[in-house]
Amino acid sequence: MQTCCQFFCSSNSISERALINALAAAGISALSSDRGEQKPIILFFDKFDDGLCERVQELSDSGTERVFAIASSEVALTNADTWTLLHAGASEVFVWNHSADPAAEIACRIERWAAVDELLESPVVQTTLVGQSPVWKKMLRRIVELAHFTNTTILILGESGTGKELVARLIHTLDSRIKKSEFVVLDCATIVPELSGSEFFGHERGAFTSAVHSRDGAFSLADKGTLFLDEIGELPLPLQAQLLRAIQERTYKRVGGNTWYSADFRLVCATNRDLFEGVKLGEFRHDLYYRIATWIVRLPPLRDRRSDILPLARHFLRQLRPEAEPLDFDHSVREYLITREYPGNVRELWQVIARIVDRHVGPGSITVGDIPEDDRPVNGESGTWLDESFEQAIRQALSSGAKLKEIGRATEETAVRIAVDDEQGNLQRAAARLGVTDRALQMRRASARRSSL
């Protein structure tokens, strides 16, 4: 398999050509250093210093791009150096002479990255979980890799409305098992304790007064498929104990029966509770927690991925008007959507767009008059961008060692990228939003591209 990567070198003294030739023989070929290609980046280096960390930060673009940092044989990296590079944004750090066949090892990892990113860009992912913000893209990569390349148990954590069931369904869809069965949902918040055994394991005819027929439970229905236990944090302790043994052994008996059955399923759980805190408080069994938390996926709230608000809003607009002519939001509505608070997260954004669509008439853009009265800002004031999330981002940058000049440059580049994305590539409208001329915006973008090379 031939995989393309972008190659960068932090020093002219490194024997870059020899390493590139070795990688080419292993199936990793060089691509022109054009970051628009969205290919994995291989960065060769022969010394560790602050300049290298800054280079990794630039190339990784806040973790959006994958950077494989490869040290030449002359570099003596300490453990602290390795962690520093990872914190700077590197996806992998590799010392060339620490392996008997370094090119083959690197090729295997690059191929996995390429396979994950190919799935990430597939329609089934892009139309299910919309967004390109760095925090969202990093999370999606983890979900795609776990779903397709493993059969592991996954615990999905996130506030209400962040899309936990959508993620669970996507995990099932991407599961690579050949003879995959059904996706079975069991809402733990609705289980009546007296009927829990029947819900989990099924029952035999006559097992209790109303059991006029035998019934399969969730474990049986999910055999060879995926069992999704939604709101597992709502299970009372007695039911947690009942569930634990069946999860451990993958065996169960129907209520009123004596026959043991086996079930082979992938287990995915979700909750908006802090289960680890629940373990410390004695509200959730520690043994069950460690059974279901082999991998944990934390879904970010919408306030932490504001650059995804407009893409999501446009996606919902298309969903709600599938047969109609494409619509867009005018400038004031876009600003309103971006600055509005969403306690209900993505679900609340969908509801807002649905109410706006209900009011809109005609082929023109959606305007502020389409926003229902109850949804409008009080006294015409929208949210401020100088909020806690902005301060938190600056605090994180400072904690990572970023200097004022670097923070300013990154802020400017991010603002330009978001404005261009929000205006769907229209530089004139993006420049107007940024308060600069079209020419100035073009020069800033060209300068940013040159500095990345």
C-alpha positions in Angstrom: 0.0 0.0 0.0 1.4 3.4 -1.0 0.6 6.3 1.3 1.4 10.0 0.7 2.8 12.3 3.4 4.2 15.8 3.6 7.8 16.0 4.6 9.4 18.8 6.6 12.9 19.1 8.1 13.9 21.3 11.0 17.6 21.4 10.1 19.6 21.2 6.9 22.2 19.0 8.5 20.0 16.0 8.9 20.4 13.1 6.5 16.8 13.7 5.3 17.3 12.1 1.8 18.4 8.7 3.3 15.4 8.6 5.6 13.0 9.6 2.9 14.4 6.9 0.6 13.9 4.3 3.4 10.3 5.4 4.0 9.6 5.3 0.2 10.8 1.7 0.1 8.3 1.0 2.9 5.5 2.6 1.0 5.5 6.1 2.3 6.0 8.6 -0.5 6.6 12.4 -0.4 4.0 14.9 -1.2 4.4 18.6 -2.0 4.4 20.7 1.2 0.9 22.1 0.6 -1.1 21.9 3.8 -4.3 22.1 1.9 -3.8 18.5 1.0 -4.6 17.4 4.5 -2.1 14.6 4.6 -0.1 13.3 7.5 3.1 15.4 8.2 6.5 13.8 8.8 8.9 16.1 10.5 12.6 15.1 10.6 14.8 16.7 13.3 18.3 16.3 14.6 18.1 18.5 17.7 15.5 19.3 20.4 14.9 22.9 21.3 12.2 25.5 21.7 12.3 26.1 17.9 11.4 22.5 17.3 8.4 22.7 19.7 7.2 25.9 17.9 7.5 24.1 14.6 5.4 21.2 15.8 2.8 23.6 17.1 2.6 25.4 13.8 2.4 22.2 11.7 -0.1 20.5 14.0 -2.5 23.5 13.8 -3.9 22.9 17.3 -3.9 19.2 16.9 -6.0 19.2 13.7 -3.1 17.9 11.5 -1.2 14.7 12.4 2.5 15.3 12.9 4.9 12.3 13.1 8.1 13.7 14.6 11.1 11.5 13.7 14.5 12.1 15.4 17.7 11.2 13.5 20.1 8.7 15.1 22.2 11.5 16.6 19.4 12.9 18.8 19.4 11.8 22.5 15.7 12.5 23.5 14.8 12.3 27.2 11.4 11.2 28.4 10.6 14.8 29.2 11.5 15.9 25.6 9.1 13.3 24.2 6.2 14.4 26.4 6.9 18.0 25.5 6.7 17.3 21.8 3.4 15.4 22.3 2.0 18.3 24.3 3.1 20.7 21.5 0.9 18.8 19.1 2.9 15.8 17.8 0.8 12.7 17.3 3.9 10.4 17.5 7.5 10.8 18.4 10.0 8.2 17.0 13.7 7.8 17.3 15.1 6.3 14.1 17.8 4.1 15.6 15.6 2.6 18.3 14.1 0.0 16.0 15.4 -2.8 13.9 13.1 -1.8 11.0 12.1 1.8 11.6 10.7 2.5 8.2 8.3 -0.5 8.4 7.1 0.6 11.9 6.5 4.2 10.8 4.7 3.0 7.6 2.3 0.8 9.7 1.3 3.7 11.8 1.0 6.1 8.9 -1.2 3.6 7.1 -3.5 3.4 10.1 -3.8 7.2 10.3 -4.6 7.3 6.6 -7.3 4.7 7.0 -8.8 6.5 9.9 -8.8 9.8 8.1 -10.4 8.2 5.0 -13.2 7.0 7.2 -13.4 10.4 8.9 -14.1 12.1 5.6 -16.6 9.5 4.4 -20.3 10.6 4.0 -21.5 8.3 6.8 -19.3 10.2 9.3 -19.6 13.7 7.8 -23.4 13.6 7.6 -23.8 12.0 11.1 -21.4 14.1 13.2 -20.9 17.5 11.7 -18.0 19.7 12.6 -14.4 20.5 11.8 -13.2 22.3 15.0 -10.0 20.9 16.4 -11.6 19.5 19.6 -14.3 17.8 17.6 -12.0 16.5 14.9 -9.6 14.9 17.5 -12.6 13.3 19.2 -14.0 12.0 15.9 -10.6 10.4 15.0 -10.7 8.5 18.3 -14.3 7.3 17.8 -13.5 6.2 14.2 -10.4 4.3 15.2 -12.1 2.6 18.2 -15.2 1.7 16.2 -13.6 0.3 13.1 -10.3 -1.2 14.3 -11.4 -2.6 17.7 -14.3 -4.4 19.3 -13.7 -2.8 22.7 -16.2 -1.5 25.3 -16.7 2.3 25.1 -18.2 4.7 27.7 -19.5 7.9 26.2 -19.6 10.9 28.5 -21.2 14.3 27.7 -23.8 16.8 28.7 -27.4 16.4 27.6 -27.8 17.2 23.9 -24.2 16.6 22.8 -25.1 13.6 20.6 -24.2 10.5 22.7 -26.7 8.2 21.0 -25.6 9.5 17.5 -22.0 8.6 18.5 -23.1 5.1 19.7 -25.0 4.4 16.4 -21.9 5.6 14.4 -19.7 3.2 16.4 -22.1 0.4 15.4 -22.2 1.5 11.8 -18.4 1.6 11.5 -17.9 -1.7 13.4 -16.0 -4.0 11.0 -17.5 -7.4 12.1 -18.5 -9.3 9.0 -21.7 -10.9 10.4 -22.8 -7.9 12.5 -26.3 -8.0 14.0 -28.6 -5.3 15.4 -28.0 -2.1 17.3 -30.1 -2.5 20.5 -30.9 0.5 22.8 -31.8 0.1 26.4 -32.6 3.3 28.3 -31.6 2.6 31.8 -33.4 5.7 33.1 -36.8 4.0 32.2 -36.2 0.6 33.7 -38.7 -0.4 36.4 -36.7 -2.4 39.1 -39.4 -5.1 39.3 -39.1 -5.7 35.5 -35.3 -5.2 35.2 -34.6 -8.9 34.8 -37.0 -9.1 31.9 -35.6 -6.0 30.3 -32.0 -7.2 30.5 -32.4 -10.9 30.0 -36.0 -11.7 28.9 -38.5 -14.0 30.6 -40.2 -17.3 30.1 -43.9 -17.7 29.7 -45.6 -17.7 33.1 -42.6 -16.3 34.9 -44.9 -13.7 36.5 -48.6 -12.7 36.3 -48.5 -10.7 33.0 -46.0 -13.0 31.3 -48.4 -14.6 28.8 -45.6 -15.1 26.3 -41.9 -15.6 26.4 -39.8 -12.6 25.6 -36.2 -11.9 24.6 -34.3 -9.3 26.6 -31.7 -6.7 25.5 -28.8 -9.2 25.9 -30.4 -11.7 23.5 -31.5 -9.1 21.0 -27.9 -7.6 20.9 -26.2 -11.0 20.3 -23.6 -10.5 17.5 -24.5 -6.8 17.4 -24.1 -3.8 19.7 -25.8 -3.2 23.1 -26.2 0.5 23.9 -27.0 1.1 27.6 -28.1 4.8 27.6 -28.1 6.8 30.8 -26.3 4.0 32.7 -25.6 6.4 35.5 -29.3 6.3 36.4 -29.2 2.6 37.4 -29.8 2.0 41.1 -27.1 0.0 42.9 -29.1 -3.3 43.0 -29.6 -3.2 39.3 -25.9 -2.4 38.8 -25.0 -5.6 40.6 -27.4 -7.6 38.5 -25.9 -6.2 35.3 -22.2 -6.6 36.3 -22.1 -10.4 36.3 -23.9 -10.7 33.0 -21.4 -8.2 31.4 -18.5 -10.0 32.9 -19.5 -13.5 31.8 -21.6 -12.6 28.8 -24.1 -15.3 30.0 -27.6 -14.9 31.5 -30.8 -16.8 32.4 -34.3 -15.6 31.5 -36.6 -14.7 34.3 -38.4 -17.9 35.3 -36.0 -20.1 33.3 -33.1 -22.5 34.2 -31.2 -22.4 30.9 -28.0 -20.4 30.6 -27.6 -18.5 27.4 -24.5 -16.7 26.0 -24.5 -13.4 24.2 -21.6 -11.9 22.2 -22.1 -8.2 21.7 -20.2 -5.0 21.7 -21.1 -2.9 24.8 -21.4 0.9 24.5 -22.7 2.9 27.4 -23.5 6.6 27.9 -24.3 9.0 30.6 -24.3 12.7 31.4 -23.2 12.0 35.0 -19.7 12.0 36.3 -19.5 8.3 37.0 -16.0 8.4 38.6 -17.3 10.9 41.1 -20.3 8.6 41.6 -17.8 5.8 42.4 -16.1 7.9 45.1 -19.5 8.8 46.6 -20.7 5.1 46.6 -23.4 5.8 44.1 -21.9 3.7 41.3 -20.1 0.4 41.6 -16.4 0.7 41.0 -16.2 -2.8 39.5 -19.0 -2.0 37.0 -17.3 1.3 36.2 -14.1 -0.4 35.3 -15.9 -3.0 33.2 -17.7 -0.4 31.0 -14.9 2.2 30.9 -12.3 0.3 28.8 -12.2 3.4 26.6 -13.8 6.8 27.5 -15.0 9.2 24.9 -15.9 12.7 26.2 -18.1 14.7 23.9 -17.4 18.5 24.1 -20.3 20.8 24.8 -21.3 23.2 22.0 -19.8 26.2 23.9 -16.3 24.5 23.4 -16.8 24.1 19.6 -18.4 27.4 18.6 -16.7 27.3 15.1 -19.0 24.3 14.4 -22.2 26.2 15.1 -22.8 27.5 11.6 -21.9 24.3 9.8 -24.3 22.5 12.1 -27.0 25.1 11.6 -26.6 24.8 7.8 -26.7 21.0 8.1 -30.0 21.2 10.1 -31.4 23.7 7.5 -30.8 21.2 4.8 -32.4 18.4 6.9 -35.5 20.5 7.7 -36.0 21.6 4.0 -34.8 18.6 2.0 -36.8 19.4 -1.1 -36.5 23.2 -1.0 -34.0 25.5 -2.6 -30.8 26.0 -0.5 -31.0 28.8 2.0 -28.4 30.6 4.1 -28.4 33.0 7.1 -27.8 36.7 6.7 -24.9 38.3 8.6 -27.0 39.3 11.7 -28.5 35.8 12.0 -25.0 34.2 11.7 -23.7 36.5 14.5 -26.8 35.7 16.6 -26.3 31.9 16.2 -22.6 32.1 17.0 -22.9 34.2 20.2 -26.1 32.6 21.6 -25.8 30.3 24.6 -27.0 26.7 24.1 -27.5 25.0 27.5 -29.1 22.1 25.6 -26.1 21.9 23.3 -26.6 20.6 19.7 -30.1 19.4 20.4 -31.0 23.0 21.4 -29.4 24.4 18.3 -31.5 22.0 16.2 -34.6 23.2 17.9 -33.7 26.9 17.3 -33.2 26.2 13.6 -36.4 24.3 13.5 -38.3 27.3 14.9 -36.6 29.7 12.5 -37.5 27.4 9.5 -41.1 27.3 10.7 -41.3 31.1 10.5 -39.3 31.7 7.3 -41.2 32.3 4.0 -39.9 32.7 0.5 -36.6 32.1 -1.3 -34.5 34.8 0.3 -31.9 34.5 3.1 -33.1 33.9 6.7 -33.2 37.2 8.5 -33.5 38.4 12.1 -37.3 38.7 11.7 -37.4 34.9 11.3 -36.1 34.4 14.8 -39.0 33.8 17.2 -39.6 36.5 19.8 -38.8 34.2 22.7 -35.4 33.3 21.1 -34.3 36.9 20.6 -31.5 38.5 22.7 -32.8 40.6 25.6 -32.5 44.3 24.7 -30.9 43.3 21.4 -27.7 42.2 23.2 -26.0 39.1 22.1 -23.4 37.1 24.1 -19.9 38.5 24.5 -16.9 36.7 23.0 -14.7 37.8 26.0 -16.1 35.0 28.1 -14.6 32.2 30.3 -13.9 30.0 27.3 -11.7 32.7 25.7 -9.8 33.2 29.0 -9.5 29.4 29.4 -7.9 29.2 25.9 -5.4 31.9 26.7 -4.6 30.3 30.0 -4.0 26.9 28.3 -1.7 28.5 25.7 0.3 30.2 28.5 0.5 27.0 30.5 1.8 25.2 27.3 4.7 27.8 27.1 3.3 29.9 24.3 4.6 33.5 24.3 2.6 36.7 23.6 3.7 37.0 20.0 2.9 33.4 19.3 -0.6 33.7 20.9 -1.3 36.8 18.9 -0.3 35.2 15.6 -2.3 32.1 16.3 -5.4 34.2 17.3 -5.2 36.1 14.1 -4.7 33.0 11.9 -7.7 31.3 13.7 -9.9 34.4 13.2 -9.1 34.5 9.5 -9.7 30.8 9.0 -13.0 30.9 10.9 -14.2 34.0 9.0 -13.4 32.4 5.6 -15.0 29.1 6.6 -18.2 30.8 8.0 -18.5 32.8 4.7 -18.0 29.5 2.7 -14.8 30.8 1.0 -16.2 34.2 0.1 -13.1 36.5 0.8 -15.0 39.7 0.3 -17.6 38.9 3.0 -14.9 37.4 5.3 -12.7 40.6 5.0 -15.8 42.7 5.9 -16.3 40.7 9.0 -12.6 41.0 10.0 -12.6 44.7 9.3 -9.8 44.5 6.7 -9.7 45.0 3.0 -9.9 42.1 0.5 -6.2 42.7 -0.4 -5.1 42.7 3.2 -6.9 39.4 3.8 -5.3 37.8 0.7 -1.8 38.9 1.9 -2.4 37.6 5.4 -3.5 34.2 4.1 -0.5 34.1 1.7 1.9 35.0 4.5 0.4 32.3 6.8 0.9 29.7 4.0 4.5 30.7 3.5 5.3 30.5 7.2 4.0 26.9 7.3 6.5 25.8 4.6 
